């Protein structure tokens, strides 16, 4: 909450020997609260660092190239917590309900990292493991809880306490029906994820130049923010953007 954020920022400012809080203190405090503590001492090989840069650039670019997604606030390849890199999206307003379109695009963004790995390195790693789990969980909610499957319709297949997750009341008596429904659910979940993976791969392939620029920017500066991400998407020279911003700050 806000109080914790202010307290964290105050601690960082005091540690840096400052007598007042500055915006960079709040920014760093927010990152620490939302993304975990930086592990700058972590030893990461050059190959892993490069792979992480393309992985995170894949997430960010798939998000930035689509409408009805939360804006990308920051991308970093500085290890935080257990992650070697992170892409941070912040909503512009409180979102109490999700549309089907928004949920589907969330899956495509989750798949952006793995798609970038495959395109650039012709290989996939376990770095996308958590992305795949989150995408699968979201797709399952869409199909089983939110009625967002055109094929299965607006029916809940969520298992309740002591209840079968399928339409029949008696799981044993309706085993044939339950197994058939379970297969349909699996097919729908798999279709949702693979379709969005293919979309993410296609977006990155068509914007390979932007993917490479973003990854190289991460390798050079380790962190890029919303303004710099937008500049890359718009085909602007990020070196010039950074130089102009530094000049503005100095002035």
Kinemage of the C-alpha trace (Angstrom):
@kinemage 1
@onewidth
@group {chain A} dominant
@subgroup {mainchain}
@vectorlist {calphas} color= white
{ca unk a 1} P 0.000 0.000 0.000
{ca unk a 2} L 0.969 3.682 -0.088
{ca unk a 3} L 2.321 3.740 3.458
{ca unk a 4} L 4.637 0.801 2.802
{ca unk a 5} L 5.780 2.402 -0.439
{ca unk a 6} L 6.628 5.694 1.298
{ca unk a 7} L 8.440 3.892 4.113
{ca unk a 8} L 10.468 1.843 1.647
{ca unk a 9} L 11.355 4.966 -0.349
{ca unk a 10} L 12.419 6.752 2.851
{ca unk a 11} L 14.698 3.861 3.804
{ca unk a 12} L 16.325 3.916 0.366
{ca unk a 13} L 16.833 7.679 0.482
{ca unk a 14} L 18.361 7.462 3.962
{ca unk a 15} L 20.650 4.629 2.865
{ca unk a 16} L 21.840 6.820 -0.015
{ca unk a 17} L 22.569 9.682 2.381
{ca unk a 18} L 19.767 11.930 1.105
{ca unk a 19} L 17.880 14.404 3.270
{ca unk a 20} L 14.763 14.385 1.081
{ca unk a 21} L 12.766 11.950 -1.020
{ca unk a 22} L 13.065 12.124 -4.793
{ca unk a 23} L 11.002 10.502 -7.555
{ca unk a 24} L 13.726 7.929 -8.220
{ca unk a 25} L 13.394 6.740 -4.599
{ca unk a 26} L 9.676 6.109 -5.071
{ca unk a 27} L 10.338 4.366 -8.396
{ca unk a 28} L 12.924 2.058 -6.873
{ca unk a 29} L 10.683 1.363 -3.869
{ca unk a 30} L 7.790 0.485 -6.180
{ca unk a 31} L 9.981 -1.910 -8.152
{ca unk a 32} L 11.177 -3.566 -4.966
{ca unk a 33} L 7.640 -4.024 -3.650
{ca unk a 34} L 6.165 -5.241 -6.959
{ca unk a 35} L 9.079 -7.166 -8.489
{ca unk a 36} L 11.325 -8.167 -5.583
{ca unk a 37} L 14.792 -7.183 -4.424
{ca unk a 38} L 17.499 -6.701 -7.050
{ca unk a 39} L 20.231 -9.364 -7.068
{ca unk a 40} L 22.982 -7.369 -8.755
{ca unk a 41} L 25.583 -9.742 -7.375
{ca unk a 42} L 24.015 -12.737 -9.152
{ca unk a 43} L 26.414 -14.329 -11.614
{ca unk a 44} L 24.709 -14.672 -15.006
{ca unk a 45} L 26.572 -15.943 -18.062
{ca unk a 46} L 26.678 -13.852 -21.226
{ca unk a 47} L 24.518 -16.412 -23.047
{ca unk a 48} L 21.879 -16.510 -20.302
{ca unk a 49} L 21.860 -12.715 -20.145
{ca unk a 50} L 21.291 -12.503 -23.896
{ca unk a 51} L 18.556 -15.119 -23.780
{ca unk a 52} L 16.864 -13.253 -20.918
{ca unk a 53} L 17.016 -9.988 -22.871
{ca unk a 54} L 15.221 -11.507 -25.863
{ca unk a 55} L 12.758 -13.345 -23.606
{ca unk a 56} L 11.715 -10.153 -21.803
{ca unk a 57} L 11.728 -8.140 -25.027
{ca unk a 58} L 9.339 -10.739 -26.443
{ca unk a 59} L 6.872 -10.204 -23.593
{ca unk a 60} L 7.111 -6.422 -23.847
{ca unk a 61} L 6.796 -6.217 -27.622
{ca unk a 62} L 3.773 -8.532 -27.829
{ca unk a 63} L 2.091 -6.348 -25.202
{ca unk a 64} L 3.042 -3.070 -26.884
{ca unk a 65} L 1.923 -4.161 -30.357
{ca unk a 66} L -1.641 -4.976 -29.291
{ca unk a 67} L -4.520 -2.832 -28.126
{ca unk a 68} L -6.588 -3.516 -25.004
{ca unk a 69} L -3.541 -4.503 -22.941
{ca unk a 70} L -2.010 -2.940 -19.839
{ca unk a 71} L 0.843 -0.568 -20.813
{ca unk a 72} L 4.370 -1.869 -20.308
{ca unk a 73} L 5.881 0.256 -17.541
{ca unk a 74} L 9.365 -1.210 -17.364
{ca unk a 75} L 11.488 -4.118 -18.588
{ca unk a 76} L 14.623 -5.261 -16.788
{ca unk a 77} L 17.208 -8.015 -17.052
{ca unk a 78} L 18.552 -7.327 -13.558
{ca unk a 79} L 17.735 -10.468 -11.562
{ca unk a 80} L 15.025 -9.898 -8.963
{ca unk a 81} L 13.877 -12.574 -6.571
{ca unk a 82} L 14.112 -15.870 -8.462
{ca unk a 83} L 13.680 -14.289 -11.898
{ca unk a 84} L 16.550 -13.375 -14.233
{ca unk a 85} L 14.428 -10.630 -15.777
{ca unk a 86} L 10.975 -9.095 -15.550
{ca unk a 87} L 8.449 -7.232 -17.667
{ca unk a 88} L 6.214 -4.975 -15.606
{ca unk a 89} L 2.800 -3.875 -16.841
{ca unk a 90} L 0.720 -1.352 -14.910
{ca unk a 91} L -2.984 -0.775 -15.625
{ca unk a 92} L -4.059 2.804 -16.250
{ca unk a 93} L -7.147 2.258 -14.055
{ca unk a 94} L -8.613 -0.294 -11.674
{ca unk a 95} L -9.827 -3.313 -13.631
{ca unk a 96} L -12.546 -5.172 -11.753
{ca unk a 97} L -13.756 -7.235 -14.719
{ca unk a 98} L -11.898 -8.901 -17.589
{ca unk a 99} L -13.255 -9.157 -21.111
{ca unk a 100} L -12.538 -12.259 -23.172
{ca unk a 101} L -10.377 -10.174 -25.517
{ca unk a 102} L -8.281 -8.847 -22.627
{ca unk a 103} L -7.828 -12.336 -21.142
{ca unk a 104} L -6.810 -13.809 -24.503
{ca unk a 105} L -4.228 -11.081 -25.014
{ca unk a 106} L -2.826 -11.744 -21.559
{ca unk a 107} L -2.099 -15.292 -22.735
{ca unk a 108} L -0.371 -14.050 -25.906
{ca unk a 109} L 1.845 -11.758 -23.800
{ca unk a 110} L 2.762 -14.657 -21.517
{ca unk a 111} L 3.751 -16.654 -24.590
{ca unk a 112} L 5.871 -13.813 -26.011
{ca unk a 113} L 8.998 -14.796 -24.092
{ca unk a 114} L 9.058 -18.405 -25.263
{ca unk a 115} L 8.195 -17.351 -28.822
{ca unk a 116} L 11.157 -14.950 -28.866
{ca unk a 117} L 13.499 -17.686 -27.613
{ca unk a 118} L 12.390 -20.023 -30.375
{ca unk a 119} L 12.666 -17.366 -33.110
{ca unk a 120} L 16.110 -16.095 -32.133
{ca unk a 121} L 17.851 -19.159 -30.744
{ca unk a 122} L 15.846 -21.946 -32.428
{ca unk a 123} L 15.561 -23.414 -28.949
{ca unk a 124} L 13.280 -23.279 -25.915
{ca unk a 125} L 14.293 -23.293 -22.242
{ca unk a 126} L 12.732 -23.801 -18.830
{ca unk a 127} L 12.746 -20.011 -18.427
{ca unk a 128} L 9.193 -19.954 -19.778
{ca unk a 129} L 7.975 -22.514 -17.240
{ca unk a 130} L 6.139 -20.029 -15.020
{ca unk a 131} L 4.713 -18.235 -18.087
{ca unk a 132} L 3.267 -21.523 -19.347
{ca unk a 133} L 1.790 -22.359 -15.935
{ca unk a 134} L 0.155 -18.933 -15.634
{ca unk a 135} L -1.180 -19.128 -19.197
{ca unk a 136} L -2.601 -22.596 -18.549
{ca unk a 137} L -4.247 -21.487 -15.314
{ca unk a 138} L -5.796 -18.481 -17.055
{ca unk a 139} L -7.023 -20.550 -20.009
{ca unk a 140} L -8.560 -23.066 -17.600
{ca unk a 141} L -10.423 -20.281 -15.794
{ca unk a 142} L -11.706 -18.960 -19.120
{ca unk a 143} L -13.033 -22.373 -20.118
{ca unk a 144} L -14.152 -23.845 -16.800
{ca unk a 145} L -15.234 -20.832 -14.730
{ca unk a 146} L -15.906 -17.820 -16.936
{ca unk a 147} L -17.858 -19.456 -19.768
{ca unk a 148} L -15.537 -17.987 -22.423
{ca unk a 149} L -15.373 -21.080 -24.623
{ca unk a 150} L -17.596 -20.866 -27.698
{ca unk a 151} L -17.554 -24.636 -27.994
{ca unk a 152} L -18.432 -25.513 -24.385
{ca unk a 153} L -20.662 -22.500 -23.796
{ca unk a 154} L -21.570 -20.534 -20.666
{ca unk a 155} L -21.407 -23.519 -18.335
{ca unk a 156} L -19.309 -23.873 -15.167
{ca unk a 157} L -17.047 -26.917 -15.064
{ca unk a 158} L -15.332 -25.887 -11.856
{ca unk a 159} L -15.135 -28.678 -9.298
{ca unk a 160} L -16.813 -27.860 -5.990
{ca unk a 161} L -16.394 -29.644 -2.676
{ca unk a 162} L -17.787 -33.121 -3.005
{ca unk a 163} L -19.011 -32.456 -6.530
{ca unk a 164} L -17.977 -33.702 -9.919
{ca unk a 165} L -16.599 -30.897 -12.133
{ca unk a 166} L -18.730 -32.109 -15.034
{ca unk a 167} L -22.399 -31.819 -15.889
{ca unk a 168} L -23.497 -35.207 -14.539
{ca unk a 169} L -24.137 -35.428 -10.776
{ca unk a 170} L -22.812 -38.931 -10.289
{ca unk a 171} L -19.212 -39.151 -11.511
{ca unk a 172} L -19.299 -42.951 -11.667
{ca unk a 173} L -22.691 -43.248 -13.296
{ca unk a 174} L -21.811 -40.605 -15.895
{ca unk a 175} L -18.188 -41.595 -16.370
{ca unk a 176} L -18.462 -41.724 -20.180
{ca unk a 177} L -19.940 -38.220 -20.282
{ca unk a 178} L -17.377 -36.907 -17.750
{ca unk a 179} L -14.402 -38.279 -19.681
{ca unk a 180} L -15.712 -36.859 -22.954
{ca unk a 181} L -16.225 -33.442 -21.339
{ca unk a 182} L -12.756 -33.555 -19.792
{ca unk a 183} L -11.264 -34.210 -23.225
{ca unk a 184} L -13.178 -31.253 -24.670
{ca unk a 185} L -11.952 -29.022 -21.845
{ca unk a 186} L -8.354 -30.089 -22.459
{ca unk a 187} L -8.733 -29.409 -26.184
{ca unk a 188} L -10.161 -25.943 -25.565
{ca unk a 189} L -7.396 -25.021 -23.112
{ca unk a 190} L -4.724 -26.298 -25.495
{ca unk a 191} L -6.304 -24.433 -28.425
{ca unk a 192} L -6.437 -21.147 -26.512
{ca unk a 193} L -2.755 -21.341 -25.585
{ca unk a 194} L -1.393 -22.587 -28.908
{ca unk a 195} L -3.379 -20.015 -30.885
{ca unk a 196} L -1.991 -17.202 -28.762
{ca unk a 197} L 1.503 -18.656 -28.945
{ca unk a 198} L 1.242 -18.664 -32.734
{ca unk a 199} L -0.014 -15.067 -32.645
{ca unk a 200} L 2.872 -13.968 -30.417
{ca unk a 201} L 5.366 -15.689 -32.699
{ca unk a 202} L 3.826 -14.047 -35.769
{ca unk a 203} L 3.895 -10.572 -34.177
{ca unk a 204} L 7.548 -10.970 -33.225
{ca unk a 205} L 8.522 -12.388 -36.612
{ca unk a 206} L 6.884 -9.445 -38.398
{ca unk a 207} L 8.626 -7.011 -36.035
{ca unk a 208} L 11.992 -8.733 -35.766
{ca unk a 209} L 13.870 -5.434 -36.105
{ca unk a 210} L 12.075 -3.984 -33.081
{ca unk a 211} L 12.667 -7.187 -31.094
{ca unk a 212} L 16.396 -6.990 -31.776
{ca unk a 213} L 16.617 -3.272 -30.937
{ca unk a 214} L 14.767 -3.812 -27.659
{ca unk a 215} L 16.896 -6.782 -26.649
{ca unk a 216} L 20.128 -4.939 -27.467
{ca unk a 217} L 18.901 -1.937 -25.466
{ca unk a 218} L 18.331 -4.230 -22.479
{ca unk a 219} L 21.794 -5.733 -22.855
{ca unk a 220} L 23.316 -2.249 -22.900
{ca unk a 221} L 21.289 -0.497 -20.165
{ca unk a 222} L 19.684 -3.428 -18.300
{ca unk a 223} L 16.457 -1.438 -17.790
{ca unk a 224} L 14.194 0.365 -20.263
{ca unk a 225} L 11.026 2.240 -19.361
{ca unk a 226} L 7.666 2.993 -20.968
{ca unk a 227} L 8.880 6.008 -22.954
{ca unk a 228} L 11.842 4.096 -24.352
{ca unk a 229} L 9.702 1.079 -25.211
{ca unk a 230} L 7.269 3.322 -27.087
{ca unk a 231} L 10.181 4.918 -28.948
{ca unk a 232} L 11.383 1.493 -30.108
{ca unk a 233} L 7.886 0.466 -31.226
{ca unk a 234} L 7.591 3.730 -33.173
{ca unk a 235} L 10.933 3.138 -34.881
{ca unk a 236} L 12.718 6.020 -33.146
{ca unk a 237} L 16.417 5.987 -32.290
{ca unk a 238} L 16.564 5.038 -28.611
{ca unk a 239} L 20.055 6.533 -28.263
{ca unk a 240} L 18.673 9.906 -29.315
{ca unk a 241} L 15.665 9.537 -27.012
{ca unk a 242} L 17.904 8.778 -24.043
{ca unk a 243} L 20.267 11.658 -24.889
{ca unk a 244} L 17.360 14.114 -25.144
{ca unk a 245} L 15.964 12.973 -21.805
{ca unk a 246} L 19.352 13.320 -20.097
{ca unk a 247} L 19.737 16.822 -21.521
{ca unk a 248} L 16.262 17.712 -20.264
{ca unk a 249} L 17.045 16.421 -16.768
{ca unk a 250} L 20.339 18.333 -16.699
{ca unk a 251} L 18.630 21.530 -17.761
